[in-house]
Amino acid sequence: MKQKILVSRCLLGHLVRYDGGASGPYEQLSRWQAEGRVVPLCPEVAGGLPTPRAAAEIPGGQGAQVLEGLARVITTEGEDVSEAFLSGARQALALVQQHGIRLAVLKANSPSCGNRLTYDGSFSGVKVRGEGVTAALLKQAGVQVFSELELAEAVVALRNLEHRAKP
């Protein structure tokens, strides 16, 4: 059985980004989709936010702190959208558990999906080391999280997962 991969919907060309746009599609993700591996999700839309929507950031840029209740996700308009981000993260975790997913490819720098860097909450374009809310929750659950900037690494990780799974 082929390993399933959780993928941010925007990376598949779906118009779900906060600005109403998409960030893909990417050839590798399209191949995986054709193979029936992809489980698509936009955590922000799944959590109930509209498209388009106000940009949001985490002051300090740490999704794990949002999970712990120590930080909030705030829009450019000052609205606290933490509950929507948390709901979307929980839905991502449920999909991971339902499909036995051990690898995800999520949107770089996003307050939901960023796996290495996120914006610092100042809405000035400054990035800090940190993870988005969904990426942090998935990593805590043992999922390997990559961004669209790391597709070559994700291919290797998938190969390794499937190699280990063979009897």
WOFEN-V699663 format. One record per residue. N is the residue number from 1. RES is the residue in one small letter. PHI is phi in whole degrees, -180 to 180 (* if undefined). PSI is psi in whole degrees, 0 to 359 (* if undefined). D_FIRST is the distance of its C-alpha to the first C-alpha in Angstrom with 1 decimal. Layout:
BEGIN
n=N res=RES phi=PHI psi=PSI d_first=D_FIRST
n=N res=RES phi=PHI psi=PSI d_first=D_FIRST
END
This chain:
BEGIN
n=1 res=m phi=* psi=136 d_first=0.0
n=2 res=k phi=-77 psi=137 d_first=3.8
n=3 res=q phi=-64 psi=131 d_first=6.5
n=4 res=k phi=-83 psi=155 d_first=9.0
n=5 res=i phi=-133 psi=126 d_first=12.6
n=6 res=l phi=-78 psi=130 d_first=15.8
n=7 res=v phi=-132 psi=135 d_first=18.4
n=8 res=s phi=-60 psi=130 d_first=22.1
n=9 res=r phi=-59 psi=325 d_first=23.0
n=10 res=c phi=-63 psi=331 d_first=26.1
n=11 res=l phi=-74 psi=346 d_first=24.1
n=12 res=l phi=-95 psi=4 d_first=22.6
n=13 res=g phi=94 psi=3 d_first=26.2
n=14 res=h phi=-74 psi=139 d_first=26.7
n=15 res=l phi=-83 psi=72 d_first=30.3
n=16 res=v phi=-123 psi=358 d_first=29.9
n=17 res=r phi=-61 psi=162 d_first=31.6
n=18 res=y phi=-55 psi=328 d_first=34.8
n=19 res=d phi=-91 psi=8 d_first=36.9
n=20 res=g phi=85 psi=3 d_first=35.1
n=21 res=g phi=-99 psi=190 d_first=33.5
n=22 res=a phi=-130 psi=165 d_first=30.1
n=23 res=s phi=-118 psi=8 d_first=29.0
n=24 res=g phi=-142 psi=199 d_first=26.7
n=25 res=p phi=-86 psi=165 d_first=24.8
n=26 res=y phi=-117 psi=141 d_first=23.5
n=27 res=e phi=-56 psi=314 d_first=22.1
n=28 res=q phi=-63 psi=318 d_first=19.1
n=29 res=l phi=-66 psi=323 d_first=18.2
n=30 res=s phi=-64 psi=321 d_first=18.8
n=31 res=r phi=-62 psi=313 d_first=16.4
n=32 res=w phi=-62 psi=322 d_first=13.6
n=33 res=q phi=-64 psi=317 d_first=14.8
n=34 res=a phi=-63 psi=331 d_first=14.8
n=35 res=e phi=-82 psi=357 d_first=11.2
n=36 res=g phi=79 psi=21 d_first=10.5
n=37 res=r phi=-89 psi=333 d_first=9.8
n=38 res=v phi=-81 psi=130 d_first=13.3
n=39 res=v phi=-114 psi=105 d_first=14.7
n=40 res=p phi=-85 psi=145 d_first=18.5
n=41 res=l phi=-160 psi=136 d_first=21.3
n=42 res=c phi=-107 psi=107 d_first=24.9
n=43 res=p phi=-59 psi=326 d_first=26.0
n=44 res=e phi=-69 psi=316 d_first=29.7
n=45 res=v phi=-68 psi=316 d_first=29.4
n=46 res=a phi=-59 psi=327 d_first=27.2
n=47 res=g phi=-78 psi=357 d_first=29.9
n=48 res=g phi=108 psi=3 d_first=32.5
n=49 res=l phi=-83 psi=146 d_first=34.1
n=50 res=p phi=-80 psi=168 d_first=35.3
n=51 res=t phi=-125 psi=125 d_first=34.8
n=52 res=p phi=-72 psi=171 d_first=37.0
n=53 res=r phi=-149 psi=164 d_first=38.0
n=54 res=a phi=-64 psi=143 d_first=40.2
n=55 res=a phi=-60 psi=147 d_first=38.8
n=56 res=a phi=-133 psi=149 d_first=38.0
n=57 res=e phi=-144 psi=163 d_first=38.1
n=58 res=i phi=-106 psi=116 d_first=38.1
n=59 res=p phi=-56 psi=120 d_first=41.4
n=60 res=g phi=94 psi=341 d_first=40.6
n=61 res=g phi=73 psi=24 d_first=37.1
n=62 res=q phi=-116 psi=102 d_first=35.2
n=63 res=g phi=-62 psi=327 d_first=32.5
n=64 res=a phi=-61 psi=326 d_first=32.3
n=65 res=q phi=-70 psi=328 d_first=35.9
n=66 res=v phi=-66 psi=317 d_first=35.2
n=67 res=l phi=-59 psi=325 d_first=32.6
n=68 res=e phi=-86 psi=358 d_first=35.5
n=69 res=g phi=79 psi=14 d_first=38.1
n=70 res=l phi=-97 psi=350 d_first=40.0
n=71 res=a phi=-145 psi=164 d_first=39.6
n=72 res=r phi=-124 psi=162 d_first=39.3
n=73 res=v phi=-104 psi=122 d_first=37.8
n=74 res=i phi=-122 psi=140 d_first=40.8
n=75 res=t phi=-87 psi=171 d_first=41.3
n=76 res=t phi=-61 psi=337 d_first=44.0
n=77 res=e phi=-91 psi=2 d_first=46.0
n=78 res=g phi=86 psi=7 d_first=45.9
n=79 res=e phi=-81 psi=137 d_first=43.6
n=80 res=d phi=-85 psi=113 d_first=41.4
n=81 res=v phi=-112 psi=22 d_first=37.9
n=82 res=s phi=-57 psi=318 d_first=36.3
n=83 res=e phi=-63 psi=322 d_first=35.2
n=84 res=a phi=-65 psi=319 d_first=33.2
n=85 res=f phi=-66 psi=319 d_first=31.5
n=86 res=l phi=-66 psi=319 d_first=30.8
n=87 res=s phi=-62 psi=315 d_first=29.5
n=88 res=g phi=-62 psi=320 d_first=27.1
n=89 res=a phi=-64 psi=318 d_first=25.9
n=90 res=r phi=-66 psi=324 d_first=25.3
n=91 res=q phi=-67 psi=323 d_first=23.3
n=92 res=a phi=-63 psi=316 d_first=21.1
n=93 res=l phi=-63 psi=320 d_first=20.6
n=94 res=a phi=-63 psi=319 d_first=19.9
n=95 res=l phi=-64 psi=318 d_first=17.1
n=96 res=v phi=-58 psi=314 d_first=15.7
n=97 res=q phi=-69 psi=319 d_first=16.0
n=98 res=q phi=-62 psi=321 d_first=14.7
n=99 res=h phi=-103 psi=3 d_first=11.4
n=100 res=g phi=64 psi=34 d_first=11.1
n=101 res=i phi=-76 psi=136 d_first=12.0
n=102 res=r phi=-125 psi=4 d_first=13.6
n=103 res=l phi=-145 psi=138 d_first=14.8
n=104 res=a phi=-134 psi=147 d_first=17.2
n=105 res=v phi=-121 psi=111 d_first=19.5
n=106 res=l phi=-122 psi=161 d_first=22.7
n=107 res=k phi=-67 psi=124 d_first=26.2
n=108 res=a phi=-59 psi=143 d_first=28.5
n=109 res=n phi=73 psi=356 d_first=31.7
n=110 res=s phi=-72 psi=146 d_first=31.0
n=111 res=p phi=-68 psi=346 d_first=32.4
n=112 res=s phi=-96 psi=311 d_first=29.1
n=113 res=c phi=-108 psi=348 d_first=26.6
n=114 res=g phi=-55 psi=131 d_first=28.5
n=115 res=n phi=-105 psi=346 d_first=26.9
n=116 res=r phi=-132 psi=321 d_first=29.9
n=117 res=l phi=-129 psi=148 d_first=32.9
n=118 res=t phi=-140 psi=166 d_first=34.2
n=119 res=y phi=-76 psi=150 d_first=37.6
n=120 res=d phi=-82 psi=0 d_first=40.4
n=121 res=g phi=96 psi=358 d_first=41.6
n=122 res=s phi=-94 psi=354 d_first=44.7
n=123 res=f phi=56 psi=34 d_first=43.4
n=124 res=s phi=-114 psi=8 d_first=45.0
n=125 res=g phi=86 psi=3 d_first=41.9
n=126 res=v phi=-81 psi=128 d_first=41.9
n=127 res=k phi=-106 psi=148 d_first=38.6
n=128 res=v phi=-130 psi=159 d_first=38.1
n=129 res=r phi=-63 psi=131 d_first=35.4
n=130 res=g phi=164 psi=175 d_first=33.3
n=131 res=e phi=-125 psi=152 d_first=30.3
n=132 res=g phi=-72 psi=172 d_first=30.0
n=133 res=v phi=-62 psi=311 d_first=29.6
n=134 res=t phi=-66 psi=315 d_first=25.9
n=135 res=a phi=-59 psi=318 d_first=25.0
n=136 res=a phi=-64 psi=316 d_first=27.1
n=137 res=l phi=-65 psi=318 d_first=25.5
n=138 res=l phi=-66 psi=319 d_first=21.9
n=139 res=k phi=-63 psi=320 d_first=23.1
n=140 res=q phi=-61 psi=331 d_first=24.8
n=141 res=a phi=-87 psi=2 d_first=21.6
n=142 res=g phi=92 psi=10 d_first=20.1
n=143 res=v phi=-81 psi=137 d_first=18.2
n=144 res=q phi=-80 psi=123 d_first=18.8
n=145 res=v phi=-113 psi=125 d_first=20.8
n=146 res=f phi=-121 psi=164 d_first=21.7
n=147 res=s phi=-110 psi=176 d_first=24.0
n=148 res=e phi=-64 psi=344 d_first=24.3
n=149 res=l phi=-83 psi=354 d_first=26.7
n=150 res=e phi=-125 psi=34 d_first=24.0
n=151 res=l phi=-64 psi=324 d_first=21.3
n=152 res=a phi=-62 psi=319 d_first=21.7
n=153 res=e phi=-67 psi=323 d_first=21.2
n=154 res=a phi=-66 psi=322 d_first=18.1
n=155 res=v phi=-61 psi=315 d_first=16.6
n=156 res=v phi=-65 psi=316 d_first=17.5
n=157 res=a phi=-62 psi=318 d_first=16.3
n=158 res=l phi=-63 psi=315 d_first=12.7
n=159 res=r phi=-59 psi=316 d_first=13.0
n=160 res=n phi=-65 psi=319 d_first=14.4
n=161 res=l phi=-61 psi=314 d_first=11.8
n=162 res=e phi=-71 psi=327 d_first=9.0
n=163 res=h phi=-65 psi=317 d_first=11.8
n=164 res=r phi=-67 psi=331 d_first=12.8
n=165 res=a phi=-78 psi=343 d_first=9.5
n=166 res=k phi=-72 psi=138 d_first=9.7
n=167 res=p phi=-72 psi=* d_first=12.0
END
